[in-house]
Amino acid sequence: MSAYCSPYRRRRGKPSGIDMTPLIDMVFILLIFFIVTTSFVKESGVDVERPVANTAVRKENVSVVVGVDAQGVVWLDGKSMDIRSVRPWMEHFLAQTPEGAVMVAADAHAESGVLIRVLDACREAGVKNVSVAARRPS
């Protein structure tokens, strides 16, 4: 055998390949990052017929949606609740999310008095960003 080694000769030993471990680690880190930074919206749990407004604009940063159905029942987080429970619930919500925004989705046939009481309870709890849901005309 000669001492000459061909550059095209295959090495016998560890097969060449790509180590996927760092890639998988990076994917999990990105997944955790997106889960932690995602904000979740708490829905009211009731479908309402929102009133029509020509000046309605889309709000992006809403954290909680409070629903008021046609009978004047207040819905929050999928459960009906007494109007007097809105303020303590909002205070608890603000303790968790200090910059949280609230949208009140009242049915077009709901009494305006219930809507005003819900808005008042949100503001008394300290919510700075409260809005009323409406839809644009078709």
N, CA, C and O atoms as CSV, one atom per row, in Angstrom:
chain,resi,resn,atom,element,x,y,z
A,1,MET,N,N,0.817,-1.169,0.000
A,1,MET,CA,C,0.000,0.000,0.000
A,1,MET,C,C,0.869,1.243,0.000
A,1,MET,O,O,1.906,1.285,0.663
A,2,SER,N,N,0.464,2.211,-0.712
A,2,SER,CA,C,1.242,3.442,-0.764
A,2,SER,C,C,0.818,4.388,0.338
A,2,SER,O,O,-0.271,4.264,0.899
A,3,ALA,N,N,1.681,5.324,0.636
A,3,ALA,CA,C,1.409,6.315,1.671
A,3,ALA,C,C,0.535,7.426,1.135
A,3,ALA,O,O,0.081,8.284,1.893
A,4,TYR,N,N,0.294,7.421,-0.168
A,4,TYR,CA,C,-0.513,8.453,-0.798
A,4,TYR,C,C,-1.983,8.238,-0.442
A,4,TYR,O,O,-2.509,7.132,-0.575
A,5,CYS,N,N,-2.630,9.291,0.004
A,5,CYS,CA,C,-4.043,9.237,0.377
A,5,CYS,C,C,-4.826,10.068,-0.621
A,5,CYS,O,O,-4.530,11.251,-0.793
A,6,SER,N,N,-5.778,9.510,-1.258
A,6,SER,CA,C,-6.582,10.220,-2.240
A,6,SER,C,C,-7.533,11.203,-1.551
A,6,SER,O,O,-8.133,10.859,-0.533
A,7,PRO,N,N,-7.682,12.428,-2.093
A,7,PRO,CA,C,-8.612,13.381,-1.479
A,7,PRO,C,C,-10.075,12.959,-1.663
A,7,PRO,O,O,-10.959,13.485,-0.985
A,8,TYR,N,N,-10.328,12.045,-2.546
A,8,TYR,CA,C,-11.686,11.596,-2.803
A,8,TYR,C,C,-12.047,10.355,-2.006
A,8,TYR,O,O,-13.141,9.809,-2.146
A,9,ARG,N,N,-11.172,9.943,-1.219
A,9,ARG,CA,C,-11.380,8.726,-0.456
A,9,ARG,C,C,-12.307,9.014,0.717
A,9,ARG,O,O,-12.156,10.038,1.384
A,10,ARG,N,N,-13.222,8.169,0.967
A,10,ARG,CA,C,-14.178,8.344,2.072
A,10,ARG,C,C,-13.567,7.952,3.384
A,10,ARG,O,O,-12.814,6.984,3.492
A,11,ARG,N,N,-13.914,8.737,4.379
A,11,ARG,CA,C,-13.471,8.385,5.723
A,11,ARG,C,C,-14.412,7.345,6.286
A,11,ARG,O,O,-15.621,7.363,6.055
A,12,ARG,N,N,-13.832,6.472,7.006
A,12,ARG,CA,C,-14.660,5.465,7.655
A,12,ARG,C,C,-14.802,5.873,9.109
A,12,ARG,O,O,-13.809,6.008,9.824
A,13,GLY,N,N,-15.959,6.057,9.519
A,13,GLY,CA,C,-16.170,6.491,10.891
A,13,GLY,C,C,-17.551,7.120,11.020
A,13,GLY,O,O,-18.556,6.573,10.568
A,14,LYS,N,N,-17.562,8.256,11.637
A,14,LYS,CA,C,-18.820,8.942,11.900
A,14,LYS,C,C,-19.429,9.442,10.589
A,14,LYS,O,O,-18.768,10.159,9.838
A,15,PRO,N,N,-20.685,9.071,10.305
A,15,PRO,CA,C,-21.318,9.553,9.069
A,15,PRO,C,C,-21.596,11.059,9.173
A,15,PRO,O,O,-21.924,11.576,10.241
A,16,SER,N,N,-21.458,11.731,8.052
A,16,SER,CA,C,-21.695,13.172,8.061
A,16,SER,C,C,-23.208,13.431,8.072
A,16,SER,O,O,-23.994,12.678,7.494
A,17,GLY,N,N,-23.578,14.498,8.735
A,17,GLY,CA,C,-24.988,14.861,8.831
A,17,GLY,C,C,-25.140,16.185,9.548
A,17,GLY,O,O,-24.164,16.748,10.045
A,18,ILE,N,N,-26.345,16.673,9.599
A,18,ILE,CA,C,-26.623,17.947,10.253
A,18,ILE,C,C,-27.235,17.671,11.616
A,18,ILE,O,O,-28.183,16.895,11.737
A,19,ASP,N,N,-26.688,18.309,12.636
A,19,ASP,CA,C,-27.222,18.173,13.985
A,19,ASP,C,C,-28.446,19.085,14.114
A,19,ASP,O,O,-28.320,20.306,14.022
A,20,MET,N,N,-29.603,18.511,14.322
A,20,MET,CA,C,-30.860,19.260,14.368
A,20,MET,C,C,-31.184,19.805,15.762
A,20,MET,O,O,-32.139,20.567,15.908
A,21,THR,N,N,-30.433,19.442,16.763
A,21,THR,CA,C,-30.736,19.854,18.135
A,21,THR,C,C,-30.767,21.368,18.301
A,21,THR,O,O,-31.730,21.870,18.881
A,22,PRO,N,N,-29.773,22.135,17.829
A,22,PRO,CA,C,-29.854,23.591,17.990
A,22,PRO,C,C,-31.044,24.204,17.265
A,22,PRO,O,O,-31.630,25.174,17.745
A,23,LEU,N,N,-31.403,23.649,16.118
A,23,LEU,CA,C,-32.553,24.153,15.365
A,23,LEU,C,C,-33.850,23.924,16.139
A,23,LEU,O,O,-34.691,24.820,16.214
A,24,ILE,N,N,-34.016,22.759,16.700
A,24,ILE,CA,C,-35.211,22.448,17.481
A,24,ILE,C,C,-35.275,23.329,18.724
A,24,ILE,O,O,-36.348,23.812,19.087
A,25,ASP,N,N,-34.128,23.541,19.382
A,25,ASP,CA,C,-34.091,24.435,20.539
A,25,ASP,C,C,-34.543,25.836,20.164
A,25,ASP,O,O,-35.314,26.461,20.892
A,26,MET,N,N,-34.066,26.327,19.032
A,26,MET,CA,C,-34.426,27.676,18.597
A,26,MET,C,C,-35.914,27.775,18.276
A,26,MET,O,O,-36.539,28.787,18.592
A,27,VAL,N,N,-36.490,26.762,17.664
A,27,VAL,CA,C,-37.916,26.761,17.361
A,27,VAL,C,C,-38.735,26.802,18.646
A,27,VAL,O,O,-39.724,27.531,18.720
A,28,PHE,N,N,-38.346,26.043,19.648
A,28,PHE,CA,C,-39.065,26.069,20.923
A,28,PHE,C,C,-38.937,27.413,21.616
A,28,PHE,O,O,-39.902,27.884,22.218
A,29,ILE,N,N,-37.781,28.038,21.549
A,29,ILE,CA,C,-37.600,29.363,22.151
A,29,ILE,C,C,-38.493,30.382,21.461
A,29,ILE,O,O,-39.118,31.205,22.130
A,30,LEU,N,N,-38.564,30.343,20.129
A,30,LEU,CA,C,-39.453,31.255,19.402
A,30,LEU,C,C,-40.913,30.993,19.739
A,30,LEU,O,O,-41.690,31.935,19.893
A,31,LEU,N,N,-41.292,29.741,19.853
A,31,LEU,CA,C,-42.668,29.398,20.206
A,31,LEU,C,C,-43.027,29.941,21.581
A,31,LEU,O,O,-44.103,30.511,21.761
A,32,ILE,N,N,-42.145,29.769,22.541
A,32,ILE,CA,C,-42.392,30.293,23.888
A,32,ILE,C,C,-42.484,31.809,23.853
A,32,ILE,O,O,-43.343,32.385,24.521
A,33,PHE,N,N,-41.619,32.469,23.090
A,33,PHE,CA,C,-41.652,33.919,22.971
A,33,PHE,C,C,-42.998,34.395,22.444
A,33,PHE,O,O,-43.577,35.329,22.998
A,34,PHE,N,N,-43.508,33.774,21.384
A,34,PHE,CA,C,-44.786,34.202,20.809
A,34,PHE,C,C,-45.961,33.907,21.733
A,34,PHE,O,O,-46.911,34.688,21.782
A,35,ILE,N,N,-45.917,32.817,22.453
A,35,ILE,CA,C,-47.002,32.508,23.389
A,35,ILE,C,C,-47.026,33.522,24.526
A,35,ILE,O,O,-48.097,33.974,24.931
A,36,VAL,N,N,-45.866,33.879,25.038
A,36,VAL,CA,C,-45.804,34.813,26.163
A,36,VAL,C,C,-46.215,36.219,25.750
A,36,VAL,O,O,-46.875,36.912,26.524
A,37,THR,N,N,-45.844,36.656,24.554
A,37,THR,CA,C,-46.131,38.027,24.137
A,37,THR,C,C,-47.505,38.205,23.503
A,37,THR,O,O,-47.917,39.337,23.251
A,38,THR,N,N,-48.212,37.135,23.244
A,38,THR,CA,C,-49.537,37.235,22.646
A,38,THR,C,C,-50.540,37.688,23.692
A,38,THR,O,O,-50.546,37.206,24.824
A,39,SER,N,N,-51.389,38.626,23.289
A,39,SER,CA,C,-52.455,39.050,24.200
A,39,SER,C,C,-53.733,38.326,23.804
A,39,SER,O,O,-54.052,38.199,22.622
A,40,PHE,N,N,-54.436,37.868,24.781
A,40,PHE,CA,C,-55.662,37.136,24.538
A,40,PHE,C,C,-56.850,38.017,24.891
A,40,PHE,O,O,-56.831,38.718,25.903
A,41,VAL,N,N,-57.879,37.983,24.063
A,41,VAL,CA,C,-59.079,38.775,24.290
A,41,VAL,C,C,-60.102,37.914,24.997
A,41,VAL,O,O,-60.404,36.806,24.553
A,42,LYS,N,N,-60.635,38.419,26.097
A,42,LYS,CA,C,-61.698,37.722,26.802
A,42,LYS,C,C,-63.015,38.159,26.180
A,42,LYS,O,O,-63.385,39.331,26.250
A,43,GLU,N,N,-63.709,37.228,25.582
A,43,GLU,CA,C,-64.956,37.525,24.893
A,43,GLU,C,C,-66.111,37.616,25.886
A,43,GLU,O,O,-66.033,37.124,27.012
A,44,SER,N,N,-67.193,38.263,25.429
A,44,SER,CA,C,-68.353,38.417,26.304
A,44,SER,C,C,-69.145,37.116,26.414
A,44,SER,O,O,-69.709,36.829,27.470
A,45,GLY,N,N,-69.195,36.344,25.365
A,45,GLY,CA,C,-69.902,35.079,25.409
A,45,GLY,C,C,-71.329,35.152,24.920
A,45,GLY,O,O,-72.075,34.184,25.065
A,46,VAL,N,N,-71.735,36.273,24.343
A,46,VAL,CA,C,-73.085,36.419,23.824
A,46,VAL,C,C,-73.010,37.154,22.480
A,46,VAL,O,O,-72.224,38.085,22.307
A,47,ASP,N,N,-73.842,36.713,21.539
A,47,ASP,CA,C,-73.914,37.401,20.246
A,47,ASP,C,C,-74.934,38.516,20.346
A,47,ASP,O,O,-76.064,38.303,20.784
A,48,VAL,N,N,-74.531,39.693,19.939
A,48,VAL,CA,C,-75.424,40.845,19.982
A,48,VAL,C,C,-75.513,41.456,18.595
A,48,VAL,O,O,-74.592,41.342,17.786
A,49,GLU,N,N,-76.635,42.104,18.338
A,49,GLU,CA,C,-76.812,42.846,17.091
A,49,GLU,C,C,-76.323,44.266,17.361
A,49,GLU,O,O,-77.039,45.090,17.929
A,50,ARG,N,N,-75.089,44.530,16.941
A,50,ARG,CA,C,-74.502,45.836,17.216
A,50,ARG,C,C,-75.201,46.914,16.403
A,50,ARG,O,O,-75.605,46.664,15.268
A,51,PRO,N,N,-75.351,48.105,16.962
A,51,PRO,CA,C,-75.967,49.198,16.206
A,51,PRO,C,C,-75.054,49.661,15.076
A,51,PRO,O,O,-73.843,49.439,15.112
A,52,VAL,N,N,-75.645,50.304,14.076
A,52,VAL,CA,C,-74.907,50.795,12.920
A,52,VAL,C,C,-74.434,52.219,13.198
A,52,VAL,O,O,-75.189,53.041,13.717
A,53,ALA,N,N,-73.175,52.506,12.849
A,53,ALA,CA,C,-72.624,53.857,12.972
A,53,ALA,C,C,-71.729,54.136,11.773
A,53,ALA,O,O,-70.856,53.333,11.440
A,54,ASN,N,N,-71.946,55.268,11.129
A,54,ASN,CA,C,-71.129,55.630,9.965
A,54,ASN,C,C,-69.682,55.902,10.347
A,54,ASN,O,O,-68.784,55.743,9.520
A,55,THR,N,N,-69.448,56.304,11.574
A,55,THR,CA,C,-68.093,56.660,12.008
A,55,THR,C,C,-67.389,55.534,12.754
A,55,THR,O,O,-66.357,55.772,13.382
A,56,ALA,N,N,-67.913,54.332,12.702
A,56,ALA,CA,C,-67.311,53.199,13.421
A,56,ALA,C,C,-65.917,52.917,12.870
A,56,ALA,O,O,-65.704,52.881,11.658
A,57,VAL,N,N,-64.969,52.716,13.794
A,57,VAL,CA,C,-63.593,52.372,13.415
A,57,VAL,C,C,-63.207,51.092,14.137
A,57,VAL,O,O,-63.742,50.771,15.199
A,58,ARG,N,N,-62.280,50.378,13.549
A,58,ARG,CA,C,-61.828,49.110,14.121
A,58,ARG,C,C,-60.797,49.371,15.209
A,58,ARG,O,O,-59.844,50.120,14.999
A,59,LYS,N,N,-60.986,48.754,16.373
A,59,LYS,CA,C,-60.028,48.867,17.485
A,59,LYS,C,C,-59.234,47.574,17.532
A,59,LYS,O,O,-59.796,46.481,17.470
A,60,GLU,N,N,-57.926,47.712,17.643
A,60,GLU,CA,C,-57.055,46.542,17.624
A,60,GLU,C,C,-56.709,46.030,19.021
A,60,GLU,O,O,-56.642,44.818,19.230
A,61,ASN,N,N,-56.491,46.922,19.970
A,61,ASN,CA,C,-55.969,46.520,21.267
A,61,ASN,C,C,-57.064,46.426,22.318
A,61,ASN,O,O,-57.074,47.199,23.276
A,62,VAL,N,N,-57.976,45.492,22.146
A,62,VAL,CA,C,-59.055,45.290,23.107
A,62,VAL,C,C,-58.732,44.033,23.912
A,62,VAL,O,O,-58.433,42.984,23.343
A,63,SER,N,N,-58.795,44.146,25.241
A,63,SER,CA,C,-58.478,43.017,26.107
A,63,SER,C,C,-59.718,42.285,26.585
A,63,SER,O,O,-59.693,41.066,26.749
A,64,VAL,N,N,-60.815,43.022,26.813
A,64,VAL,CA,C,-62.050,42.434,27.341
A,64,VAL,C,C,-63.228,42.985,26.561
A,64,VAL,O,O,-63.277,44.172,26.242
A,65,VAL,N,N,-64.183,42.105,26.256
A,65,VAL,CA,C,-65.431,42.518,25.623
A,65,VAL,C,C,-66.566,42.208,26.595
A,65,VAL,O,O,-66.761,41.062,27.001
A,66,VAL,N,N,-67.303,43.241,26.956
A,66,VAL,CA,C,-68.473,43.090,27.834
A,66,VAL,C,C,-69.696,43.140,26.930
A,66,VAL,O,O,-69.835,44.064,26.128
A,67,GLY,N,N,-70.579,42.163,27.050
A,67,GLY,CA,C,-71.774,42.113,26.218
A,67,GLY,C,C,-73.016,42.510,26.999
A,67,GLY,O,O,-73.147,42.196,28.182
A,68,VAL,N,N,-73.923,43.201,26.327
A,68,VAL,CA,C,-75.238,43.531,26.888
A,68,VAL,C,C,-76.250,43.073,25.853
A,68,VAL,O,O,-76.297,43.614,24.748
A,69,ASP,N,N,-77.065,42.073,26.201
A,69,ASP,CA,C,-78.018,41.555,25.223
A,69,ASP,C,C,-79.292,42.405,25.188
A,69,ASP,O,O,-79.412,43.384,25.924
A,70,ALA,N,N,-80.235,42.026,24.334
A,70,ALA,CA,C,-81.453,42.809,24.124
A,70,ALA,C,C,-82.314,42.901,25.387
A,70,ALA,O,O,-83.079,43.853,25.542
A,71,GLN,N,N,-82.197,41.937,26.279
A,71,GLN,CA,C,-82.970,41.957,27.520
A,71,GLN,C,C,-82.269,42.755,28.623
A,71,GLN,O,O,-82.820,42.904,29.714
A,72,GLY,N,N,-81.079,43.263,28.362
A,72,GLY,CA,C,-80.353,44.049,29.347
A,72,GLY,C,C,-79.482,43.222,30.273
A,72,GLY,O,O,-79.012,43.730,31.292
A,73,VAL,N,N,-79.256,41.957,29.942
A,73,VAL,CA,C,-78.402,41.087,30.752
A,73,VAL,C,C,-76.947,41.336,30.358
A,73,VAL,O,O,-76.616,41.373,29.173
A,74,VAL,N,N,-76.087,41.506,31.355
A,74,VAL,CA,C,-74.661,41.760,31.122
A,74,VAL,C,C,-73.928,40.426,31.066
A,74,VAL,O,O,-74.118,39.567,31.926
A,75,TRP,N,N,-73.089,40.261,30.048
A,75,TRP,CA,C,-72.324,39.029,29.844
A,75,TRP,C,C,-70.845,39.360,29.848
A,75,TRP,O,O,-70.402,40.330,29.232
A,76,LEU,N,N,-70.094,38.535,30.555
A,76,LEU,CA,C,-68.656,38.725,30.630
A,76,LEU,C,C,-67.988,37.370,30.803
A,76,LEU,O,O,-68.347,36.596,31.690
A,77,ASP,N,N,-67.033,37.098,29.964
A,77,ASP,CA,C,-66.274,35.849,30.041
A,77,ASP,C,C,-67.179,34.617,29.929
A,77,ASP,O,O,-66.934,33.601,30.580
A,78,GLY,N,N,-68.225,34.713,29.099
A,78,GLY,CA,C,-69.119,33.584,28.857
A,78,GLY,C,C,-70.184,33.365,29.908
A,78,GLY,O,O,-70.931,32.390,29.831
A,79,LYS,N,N,-70.274,34.254,30.895
A,79,LYS,CA,C,-71.260,34.087,31.963
A,79,LYS,C,C,-72.075,35.362,32.119
A,79,LYS,O,O,-71.560,36.469,31.962
A,80,SER,N,N,-73.342,35.192,32.427
A,80,SER,CA,C,-74.155,36.369,32.736
A,80,SER,C,C,-73.822,36.815,34.151
A,80,SER,O,O,-73.535,35.993,35.021
A,81,MET,N,N,-73.861,38.114,34.370
A,81,MET,CA,C,-73.526,38.627,35.689
A,81,MET,C,C,-74.401,39.821,36.037
A,81,MET,O,O,-74.962,40.489,35.168
A,82,ASP,N,N,-74.495,40.060,37.314
A,82,ASP,CA,C,-75.232,41.203,37.811
A,82,ASP,C,C,-74.451,42.476,37.478
A,82,ASP,O,O,-73.220,42.469,37.468
A,83,ILE,N,N,-75.159,43.550,37.210
A,83,ILE,CA,C,-74.522,44.813,36.861
A,83,ILE,C,C,-73.596,45.307,37.974
A,83,ILE,O,O,-72.607,45.990,37.708
A,84,ARG,N,N,-73.920,44.960,39.220
A,84,ARG,CA,C,-73.098,45.389,40.353
A,84,ARG,C,C,-71.763,44.652,40.421
A,84,ARG,O,O,-70.851,45.088,41.123
A,85,SER,N,N,-71.640,43.548,39.704
A,85,SER,CA,C,-70.395,42.776,39.709
A,85,SER,C,C,-69.391,43.252,38.666
A,85,SER,O,O,-68.252,42.786,38.643
A,86,VAL,N,N,-69.805,44.174,37.806
A,86,VAL,CA,C,-68.918,44.622,36.726
A,86,VAL,C,C,-67.726,45.387,37.293
A,86,VAL,O,O,-66.586,45.138,36.901
A,87,ARG,N,N,-67.980,46.314,38.211
A,87,ARG,CA,C,-66.879,47.122,38.756
A,87,ARG,C,C,-65.827,46.269,39.462
A,87,ARG,O,O,-64.644,46.434,39.164
A,88,PRO,N,N,-66.190,45.353,40.394
A,88,PRO,CA,C,-65.144,44.514,41.009
A,88,PRO,C,C,-64.398,43.650,39.996
A,88,PRO,O,O,-63.192,43.437,40.122
A,89,TRP,N,N,-65.116,43.156,38.995
A,89,TRP,CA,C,-64.467,42.337,37.969
A,89,TRP,C,C,-63.447,43.177,37.207
A,89,TRP,O,O,-62.346,42.706,36.921
A,90,MET,N,N,-63.804,44.413,36.878
A,90,MET,CA,C,-62.893,45.307,36.152
A,90,MET,C,C,-61.691,45.693,37.019
A,90,MET,O,O,-60.577,45.812,36.510
A,91,GLU,N,N,-61.903,45.885,38.303
A,91,GLU,CA,C,-60.783,46.196,39.191
A,91,GLU,C,C,-59.795,45.035,39.234
A,91,GLU,O,O,-58.581,45.238,39.215
A,92,HIS,N,N,-60.326,43.827,39.291
A,92,HIS,CA,C,-59.478,42.629,39.260
A,92,HIS,C,C,-58.747,42.531,37.916
A,92,HIS,O,O,-57.560,42.208,37.868
A,93,PHE,N,N,-59.458,42.809,36.847
A,93,PHE,CA,C,-58.870,42.782,35.500
A,93,PHE,C,C,-57.736,43.796,35.391
A,93,PHE,O,O,-56.679,43.479,34.844
A,94,LEU,N,N,-57.939,45.012,35.903
A,94,LEU,CA,C,-56.908,46.048,35.841
A,94,LEU,C,C,-55.690,45.702,36.685
A,94,LEU,O,O,-54.574,46.107,36.360
A,95,ALA,N,N,-55.895,44.957,37.763
A,95,ALA,CA,C,-54.756,44.525,38.574
A,95,ALA,C,C,-53.863,43.581,37.768
A,95,ALA,O,O,-52.644,43.578,37.945
A,96,GLN,N,N,-54.463,42.785,36.889
A,96,GLN,CA,C,-53.703,41.848,36.057
A,96,GLN,C,C,-53.156,42.516,34.798
A,96,GLN,O,O,-52.039,42.226,34.370
A,97,THR,N,N,-53.955,43.420,34.204
A,97,THR,CA,C,-53.595,44.078,32.952
A,97,THR,C,C,-53.787,45.578,33.111
A,97,THR,O,O,-54.847,46.091,32.753
A,98,PRO,N,N,-52.807,46.296,33.632
A,98,PRO,CA,C,-52.992,47.719,33.925
A,98,PRO,C,C,-53.331,48.588,32.709
A,98,PRO,O,O,-54.046,49.580,32.851
A,99,GLU,N,N,-52.843,48.245,31.543
A,99,GLU,CA,C,-53.112,49.037,30.341
A,99,GLU,C,C,-54.218,48.418,29.488
A,99,GLU,O,O,-54.306,48.698,28.293
A,100,GLY,N,N,-55.055,47.588,30.084
A,100,GLY,CA,C,-56.089,46.883,29.336
A,100,GLY,C,C,-57.176,47.805,28.815
A,100,GLY,O,O,-57.511,48.813,29.437
A,101,ALA,N,N,-57.720,47.441,27.663
A,101,ALA,CA,C,-58.806,48.189,27.039
A,101,ALA,C,C,-60.071,47.352,27.081
A,101,ALA,O,O,-60.022,46.130,26.947
A,102,VAL,N,N,-61.206,48.016,27.267
A,102,VAL,CA,C,-62.493,47.339,27.377
A,102,VAL,C,C,-63.406,47.834,26.274
A,102,VAL,O,O,-63.474,49.032,25.996
A,103,MET,N,N,-64.113,46.894,25.642
A,103,MET,CA,C,-65.125,47.246,24.652
A,103,MET,C,C,-66.471,46.721,25.141
A,103,MET,O,O,-66.585,45.559,25.531
A,104,VAL,N,N,-67.470,47.565,25.118
A,104,VAL,CA,C,-68.823,47.176,25.508
A,104,VAL,C,C,-69.612,46.969,24.230
A,104,VAL,O,O,-69.815,47.902,23.452
A,105,ALA,N,N,-70.057,45.731,24.019
A,105,ALA,CA,C,-70.850,45.383,22.840
A,105,ALA,C,C,-72.299,45.241,23.279
A,105,ALA,O,O,-72.709,44.195,23.782
A,106,ALA,N,N,-73.066,46.304,23.082
A,106,ALA,CA,C,-74.467,46.303,23.486
A,106,ALA,C,C,-75.349,46.044,22.273
A,106,ALA,O,O,-75.074,46.528,21.175
A,107,ASP,N,N,-76.394,45.289,22.481
A,107,ASP,CA,C,-77.354,45.010,21.428
A,107,ASP,C,C,-78.051,46.306,21.021
A,107,ASP,O,O,-78.235,47.205,21.842
A,108,ALA,N,N,-78.435,46.397,19.752
A,108,ALA,CA,C,-79.096,47.600,19.256
A,108,ALA,C,C,-80.429,47.841,19.966
A,108,ALA,O,O,-80.898,48.977,20.026
A,109,HIS,N,N,-81.047,46.778,20.509
A,109,HIS,CA,C,-82.348,46.898,21.170
A,109,HIS,C,C,-82.226,46.919,22.695
A,109,HIS,O,O,-83.240,46.895,23.393
A,110,ALA,N,N,-81.015,46.965,23.213
A,110,ALA,CA,C,-80.813,47.012,24.666
A,110,ALA,C,C,-81.144,48.412,25.177
A,110,ALA,O,O,-81.048,49.395,24.443
A,111,GLU,N,N,-81.532,48.480,26.436
A,111,GLU,CA,C,-81.820,49.778,27.042
A,111,GLU,C,C,-80.515,50.559,27.196
A,111,GLU,O,O,-79.486,50.004,27.581
A,112,SER,N,N,-80.575,51.840,26.892
A,112,SER,CA,C,-79.370,52.658,27.003
A,112,SER,C,C,-78.937,52.819,28.462
A,112,SER,O,O,-77.757,53.046,28.731
A,113,GLY,N,N,-79.863,52.704,29.393
A,113,GLY,CA,C,-79.528,52.832,30.810
A,113,GLY,C,C,-78.562,51.748,31.266
A,113,GLY,O,O,-77.654,52.013,32.054
A,114,VAL,N,N,-78.756,50.529,30.773
A,114,VAL,CA,C,-77.856,49.425,31.137
A,114,VAL,C,C,-76.475,49.683,30.549
A,114,VAL,O,O,-75.463,49.466,31.216
A,115,LEU,N,N,-76.431,50.140,29.317
A,115,LEU,CA,C,-75.157,50.459,28.676
A,115,LEU,C,C,-74.413,51.535,29.457
A,115,LEU,O,O,-73.209,51.417,29.683
A,116,ILE,N,N,-75.117,52.577,29.868
A,116,ILE,CA,C,-74.500,53.668,30.621
A,116,ILE,C,C,-73.980,53.168,31.965
A,116,ILE,O,O,-72.904,53.577,32.401
A,117,ARG,N,N,-74.725,52.295,32.621
A,117,ARG,CA,C,-74.283,51.758,33.912
A,117,ARG,C,C,-73.029,50.900,33.763
A,117,ARG,O,O,-72.149,50.934,34.623
A,118,VAL,N,N,-72.943,50.132,32.679
A,118,VAL,CA,C,-71.751,49.307,32.425
A,118,VAL,C,C,-70.544,50.203,32.143
A,118,VAL,O,O,-69.459,49.971,32.677
A,119,LEU,N,N,-70.732,51.225,31.305
A,119,LEU,CA,C,-69.649,52.159,31.012
A,119,LEU,C,C,-69.191,52.866,32.283
A,119,LEU,O,O,-67.994,53.042,32.507
A,120,ASP,N,N,-70.141,53.263,33.102
A,120,ASP,CA,C,-69.841,53.939,34.361
A,120,ASP,C,C,-69.046,53.033,35.300
A,120,ASP,O,O,-68.076,53.466,35.922
A,121,ALA,N,N,-69.468,51.769,35.397
A,121,ALA,CA,C,-68.758,50.819,36.269
A,121,ALA,C,C,-67.324,50.606,35.800
A,121,ALA,O,O,-66.415,50.484,36.621
A,122,CYS,N,N,-67.116,50.561,34.490
A,122,CYS,CA,C,-65.761,50.392,33.954
A,122,CYS,C,C,-64.894,51.602,34.289
A,122,CYS,O,O,-63.746,51.455,34.709
A,123,ARG,N,N,-65.442,52.783,34.103
A,123,ARG,CA,C,-64.667,54.002,34.391
A,123,ARG,C,C,-64.422,54.168,35.882
A,123,ARG,O,O,-63.346,54.612,36.281
A,124,GLU,N,N,-65.400,53.821,36.715
A,124,GLU,CA,C,-65.207,53.907,38.167
A,124,GLU,C,C,-64.137,52.924,38.645
A,124,GLU,O,O,-63.450,53.178,39.635
A,125,ALA,N,N,-64.002,51.807,37.941
A,125,ALA,CA,C,-62.970,50.821,38.302
A,125,ALA,C,C,-61.576,51.299,37.904
A,125,ALA,O,O,-60.576,50.752,38.369
A,126,GLY,N,N,-61.506,52.314,37.047
A,126,GLY,CA,C,-60.216,52.859,36.645
A,126,GLY,C,C,-59.790,52.528,35.232
A,126,GLY,O,O,-58.652,52.810,34.856
A,127,VAL,N,N,-60.668,51.939,34.437
A,127,VAL,CA,C,-60.327,51.616,33.052
A,127,VAL,C,C,-60.237,52.918,32.265
A,127,VAL,O,O,-61.190,53.696,32.230
A,128,LYS,N,N,-59.103,53.151,31.644
A,128,LYS,CA,C,-58.885,54.398,30.902
A,128,LYS,C,C,-59.402,54.328,29.471
A,128,LYS,O,O,-59.820,55.340,28.908
A,129,ASN,N,N,-59.374,53.136,28.884
A,129,ASN,CA,C,-59.729,52.974,27.480
A,129,ASN,C,C,-60.998,52.121,27.375
A,129,ASN,O,O,-60.928,50.892,27.338
A,130,VAL,N,N,-62.158,52.788,27.328
A,130,VAL,CA,C,-63.446,52.106,27.218
A,130,VAL,C,C,-64.103,52.576,25.928
A,130,VAL,O,O,-64.137,53.776,25.652
A,131,SER,N,N,-64.619,51.653,25.143
A,131,SER,CA,C,-65.302,52.028,23.901
A,131,SER,C,C,-66.560,51.196,23.736
A,131,SER,O,O,-66.728,50.165,24.387
A,132,VAL,N,N,-67.443,51.655,22.855
A,132,VAL,CA,C,-68.703,50.979,22.560
A,132,VAL,C,C,-68.608,50.395,21.164
A,132,VAL,O,O,-68.189,51.076,20.228
A,133,ALA,N,N,-68.995,49.139,21.022
A,133,ALA,CA,C,-68.916,48.456,19.724
A,133,ALA,C,C,-70.061,48.869,18.832
A,133,ALA,O,O,-71.207,48.978,19.268
A,134,ALA,N,N,-69.730,49.097,17.574
A,134,ALA,CA,C,-70.721,49.395,16.539
A,134,ALA,C,C,-70.237,48.765,15.247
A,134,ALA,O,O,-69.084,48.347,15.138
A,135,ARG,N,N,-71.120,48.701,14.278
A,135,ARG,CA,C,-70.699,48.152,12.981
A,135,ARG,C,C,-70.946,49.197,11.899
A,135,ARG,O,O,-71.836,50.041,12.007
A,136,ARG,N,N,-70.136,49.112,10.867
A,136,ARG,CA,C,-70.282,50.039,9.734
A,136,ARG,C,C,-71.455,49.607,8.882
A,136,ARG,O,O,-71.750,48.415,8.806
A,137,PRO,N,N,-72.133,50.543,8.238
A,137,PRO,CA,C,-73.257,50.158,7.380
A,137,PRO,C,C,-72.795,49.312,6.201
A,137,PRO,O,O,-71.693,49.490,5.682
A,138,SER,N,N,-73.641,48.406,5.797
A,138,SER,CA,C,-73.285,47.494,4.690
A,138,SER,C,C,-73.341,48.167,3.347
A,138,SER,O,O,-73.070,47.533,2.327
